[in-house]
């Protein structure tokens, strides 16, 4: 590998992550008017899994756990947060997703703890600060996608010989 390749970031991962998050958001908004947030969240989780499929072990956990986080976050929000405080949905779902997804990422990345505040910031940006038909998926996708690219580039955990056997 030459020096330029060693310093390059995985821009394909970044692009596909943004597309997965944006498309997942749009699917929920366009086709499921009853509970679009939940459908968007599950769609995002599944599409993000397709990006992670060959990049991390047991990547199917991402789709399952993230889907559960979206559903649980929505239910908790509906039950415990008054409707006039809807602007808290971004930080709440970001925190729930952040913790659940961190539990997967921490197996692979030294700096995975950063995923939680980045997720809160990303979903607050997309759902509260700059919501829109595309921005609600694209902005969180860009922020979390860049974080994921940096994790893969700079924060890979070294596997001990005992961890690679069987």
PEBEL-V26605 format. One line per field, one symbol per residue. phi: phi as a letter, one per 30 degrees, with the letter a starting at -180 (. if undefined). A space follows every 10 residues. Layout:
# PEBEL-V26605
phi = ???
This chain:
# PEBEL-V26605
phi = .dddddcdcd ddeedddddd dddeddeddd cbddbdddde ddddeddded ddeccbdhdd eedddddddd dddddddddc cdedceddde dddddddedd dedddddcbd cdeddddddd ddddddccdb dlecddcddd dddddddddd eddbbddddd eddcdh
